[in-house]
Amino acid sequence: MKDRRFGRLGWEVSEVGYGMWGMSGWTGSSEQEAFDALQRSVELGCTFFDTAWAYGEGHSESMLGRLVRANPSRRLFTATKIPPRNRCWPSRREHHLDDCYPPEYMEEYVHRSLRNSGLSRFDLVQFHTWEDSWMEDDRWVRKMDDLRSQGLLQGVGISINRWEPWNALRAVRSGLIDAVQVIYNLFDQAPEDELFPACREHGVAVIARVPFDEGSLTGTLTKETTWPQGDWRNTYFVKDNLAQSVDRAEALKTLLPSGMSLPELAIRFILSHPDVSTVIPGMRQVRHVEENVESGNHGPLSAEMIRALRAHRWDRTPTRWSQ
């Protein structure tokens, strides 16, 4: 597994990290199966793990703590997220800091997450939603500095709302955050326009999430695909979105060189961009871990392939279902 520098924090983290949302809200795996996948990722060199209180109301955080304790000789980087107080994903323009992250609430949830995980600190604590207008209220800055001075966290990050890479530029340029987590994949290429250059200029790490567009870029979905009741994907893949996603994934398959899968193309596209610090696919089975790590190990795509993939950019705007 290759490592990359994590912005100005200077950490060397695995370029293929681990997104732990799949530990809740998605059907199709057991807890032991998921933990076996986590452990296999460590064995293959994965060192960056991203979770959140909202992933099972702390359950995913507890699994991360268990993983860290099971590997005392390895340096594993831990990242979690504070949920918005109003439980509204994504945030909306009319939301104020007190609606989502009042300072006393921020501190409460950092302590909750630490208790869930059994860890003494997190390497990175992120806001699970973000509005750049919150830059006008410095109470969040002062509270995060206070928590950092207590040794409860090292870095501060933000997770950007779906399809809104512009909604973090003020924060990045302020010098007050250490990392941004953003959707970036074969379809969602917009972060390259303004966000990535700003992150590069200000030494802010980039965590690329949703590398497979919630599953469409695995190439396994059809227009008839359904999920069990309660699975989050039922709310994302509404009929129109599922149909368009499948059609666009099928079009991408025509570009695949012999022996390359669509998931490999997806991972390698993301890692071809030098501003990406780590990509965090959700991996709930050992075979998924092994496949994604192997994809990363194949290195960047050719310049010719990258040019061809530009035609598959899909600029979208948030809707009622794109939480």
DAPEKA-V932829 format. One record per residue. N is the residue number from 1. RES is the residue in one letter. PHI is phi in whole degrees, 0 to 359 (NA if undefined). Layout:
# DAPEKA-V932829
n->N res->RES phi->PHI
n->N res->RES phi->PHI
This chain:
# DAPEKA-V932829
n->1 res->M phi->NA
n->2 res->K phi->277
n->3 res->D phi->253
n->4 res->R phi->224
n->5 res->R phi->286
n->6 res->F phi->264
n->7 res->G phi->57
n->8 res->R phi->288
n->9 res->L phi->293
n->10 res->G phi->78
n->11 res->W phi->293
n->12 res->E phi->255
n->13 res->V phi->245
n->14 res->S phi->295
n->15 res->E phi->291
n->16 res->V phi->257
n->17 res->G phi->263
n->18 res->Y phi->223
n->19 res->G phi->269
n->20 res->M phi->256
n->21 res->W phi->298
n->22 res->G phi->298
n->23 res->M phi->283
n->24 res->S phi->201
n->25 res->G phi->83
n->26 res->W phi->235
n->27 res->T phi->264
n->28 res->G phi->114
n->29 res->S phi->209
n->30 res->S phi->262
n->31 res->E phi->296
n->32 res->Q phi->294
n->33 res->E phi->299
n->34 res->A phi->295
n->35 res->F phi->293
n->36 res->D phi->300
n->37 res->A phi->293
n->38 res->L phi->300
n->39 res->Q phi->294
n->40 res->R phi->296
n->41 res->S phi->297
n->42 res->V phi->297
n->43 res->E phi->299
n->44 res->L phi->269
n->45 res->G phi->106
n->46 res->C phi->289
n->47 res->T phi->232
n->48 res->F phi->243
n->49 res->F phi->232
n->50 res->D phi->245
n->51 res->T phi->228
n->52 res->A phi->193
n->53 res->W phi->301
n->54 res->A phi->292
n->55 res->Y phi->279
n->56 res->G phi->83
n->57 res->E phi->50
n->58 res->G phi->102
n->59 res->H phi->296
n->60 res->S phi->297
n->61 res->E phi->298
n->62 res->S phi->294
n->63 res->M phi->293
n->64 res->L phi->294
n->65 res->G phi->300
n->66 res->R phi->299
n->67 res->L phi->295
n->68 res->V phi->299
n->69 res->R phi->292
n->70 res->A phi->281
n->71 res->N phi->227
n->72 res->P phi->295
n->73 res->S phi->269
n->74 res->R phi->249
n->75 res->R phi->272
n->76 res->L phi->252
n->77 res->F phi->268
n->78 res->T phi->248
n->79 res->A phi->228
n->80 res->T phi->225
n->81 res->K phi->223
n->82 res->I phi->278
n->83 res->P phi->284
n->84 res->P phi->293
n->85 res->R phi->300
n->86 res->N phi->277
n->87 res->R phi->54
n->88 res->C phi->249
n->89 res->W phi->244
n->90 res->P phi->283
n->91 res->S phi->290
n->92 res->R phi->236
n->93 res->R phi->304
n->94 res->E phi->279
n->95 res->H phi->285
n->96 res->H phi->259
n->97 res->L phi->303
n->98 res->D phi->293
n->99 res->D phi->287
n->100 res->C phi->243
n->101 res->Y phi->219
n->102 res->P phi->297
n->103 res->P phi->306
n->104 res->E phi->294
n->105 res->Y phi->291
n->106 res->M phi->304
n->107 res->E phi->296
n->108 res->E phi->303
n->109 res->Y phi->280
n->110 res->V phi->298
n->111 res->H phi->293
n->112 res->R phi->300
n->113 res->S phi->295
n->114 res->L phi->295
n->115 res->R phi->295
n->116 res->N phi->301
n->117 res->S phi->276
n->118 res->G phi->75
n->119 res->L phi->266
n->120 res->S phi->273
n->121 res->R phi->197
n->122 res->F phi->252
n->123 res->D phi->290
n->124 res->L phi->223
n->125 res->V phi->244
n->126 res->Q phi->241
n->127 res->F phi->277
n->128 res->H phi->285
n->129 res->T phi->225
n->130 res->W phi->206
n->131 res->E phi->232
n->132 res->D phi->294
n->133 res->S phi->295
n->134 res->W phi->292
n->135 res->M phi->296
n->136 res->E phi->279
n->137 res->D phi->238
n->138 res->D phi->277
n->139 res->R phi->296
n->140 res->W phi->292
n->141 res->V phi->295
n->142 res->R phi->296
n->143 res->K phi->291
n->144 res->M phi->293
n->145 res->D phi->297
n->146 res->D phi->296
n->147 res->L phi->295
n->148 res->R phi->293
n->149 res->S phi->295
n->150 res->Q phi->279
n->151 res->G phi->80
n->152 res->L phi->271
n->153 res->L phi->202
n->154 res->Q phi->249
n->155 res->G phi->243
n->156 res->V phi->240
n->157 res->G phi->223
n->158 res->I phi->230
n->159 res->S phi->252
n->160 res->I phi->276
n->161 res->N phi->305
n->162 res->R phi->304
n->163 res->W phi->62
n->164 res->E phi->229
n->165 res->P phi->297
n->166 res->W phi->291
n->167 res->N phi->275
n->168 res->A phi->210
n->169 res->L phi->295
n->170 res->R phi->296
n->171 res->A phi->297
n->172 res->V phi->298
n->173 res->R phi->284
n->174 res->S phi->285
n->175 res->G phi->80
n->176 res->L phi->261
n->177 res->I phi->238
n->178 res->D phi->255
n->179 res->A phi->205
n->180 res->V phi->236
n->181 res->Q phi->250
n->182 res->V phi->218
n->183 res->I phi->288
n->184 res->Y phi->213
n->185 res->N phi->201
n->186 res->L phi->302
n->187 res->F phi->277
n->188 res->D phi->267
n->189 res->Q phi->261
n->190 res->A phi->300
n->191 res->P phi->303
n->192 res->E phi->293
n->193 res->D phi->293
n->194 res->E phi->236
n->195 res->L phi->294
n->196 res->F phi->299
n->197 res->P phi->301
n->198 res->A phi->294
n->199 res->C phi->297
n->200 res->R phi->298
n->201 res->E phi->295
n->202 res->H phi->254
n->203 res->G phi->68
n->204 res->V phi->264
n->205 res->A phi->290
n->206 res->V phi->244
n->207 res->I phi->256
n->208 res->A phi->270
n->209 res->R phi->250
n->210 res->V phi->56
n->211 res->P phi->295
n->212 res->F phi->251
n->213 res->D phi->49
n->214 res->E phi->61
n->215 res->G phi->128
n->216 res->S phi->295
n->217 res->L phi->275
n->218 res->T phi->279
n->219 res->G phi->78
n->220 res->T phi->256
n->221 res->L phi->276
n->222 res->T phi->234
n->223 res->K phi->289
n->224 res->E phi->254
n->225 res->T phi->298
n->226 res->T phi->227
n->227 res->W phi->231
n->228 res->P phi->301
n->229 res->Q phi->303
n->230 res->G phi->94
n->231 res->D phi->286
n->232 res->W phi->302
n->233 res->R phi->296
n->234 res->N phi->297
n->235 res->T phi->275
n->236 res->Y phi->273
n->237 res->F phi->271
n->238 res->V phi->297
n->239 res->K phi->308
n->240 res->D phi->294
n->241 res->N phi->293
n->242 res->L phi->299
n->243 res->A phi->298
n->244 res->Q phi->295
n->245 res->S phi->296
n->246 res->V phi->296
n->247 res->D phi->299
n->248 res->R phi->290
n->249 res->A phi->294
n->250 res->E phi->297
n->251 res->A phi->295
n->252 res->L phi->294
n->253 res->K phi->300
n->254 res->T phi->291
n->255 res->L phi->267
n->256 res->L phi->292
n->257 res->P phi->293
n->258 res->S phi->302
n->259 res->G phi->89
n->260 res->M phi->256
n->261 res->S phi->270
n->262 res->L phi->296
n->263 res->P phi->301
n->264 res->E phi->297
n->265 res->L phi->301
n->266 res->A phi->297
n->267 res->I phi->295
n->268 res->R phi->289
n->269 res->F phi->299
n->270 res->I phi->297
n->271 res->L phi->284
n->272 res->S phi->286
n->273 res->H phi->270
n->274 res->P phi->292
n->275 res->D phi->279
n->276 res->V phi->282
n->277 res->S phi->276
n->278 res->T phi->198
n->279 res->V phi->247
n->280 res->I phi->238
n->281 res->P phi->294
n->282 res->G phi->278
n->283 res->M phi->223
n->284 res->R phi->252
n->285 res->Q phi->227
n->286 res->V phi->303
n->287 res->R phi->295
n->288 res->H phi->295
n->289 res->V phi->301
n->290 res->E phi->296
n->291 res->E phi->293
n->292 res->N phi->290
n->293 res->V phi->296
n->294 res->E phi->297
n->295 res->S phi->301
n->296 res->G phi->299
n->297 res->N phi->290
n->298 res->H phi->283
n->299 res->G phi->86
n->300 res->P phi->292
n->301 res->L phi->282
n->302 res->S phi->290
n->303 res->A phi->300
n->304 res->E phi->296
n->305 res->M phi->293
n->306 res->I phi->301
n->307 res->R phi->299
n->308 res->A phi->295
n->309 res->L phi->285
n->310 res->R phi->300
n->311 res->A phi->291
n->312 res->H phi->259
n->313 res->R phi->300
n->314 res->W phi->228
n->315 res->D phi->278
n->316 res->R phi->232
n->317 res->T phi->242
n->318 res->P phi->302
n->319 res->T phi->229
n->320 res->R phi->295
n->321 res->W phi->261
n->322 res->S phi->267
n->323 res->Q phi->296
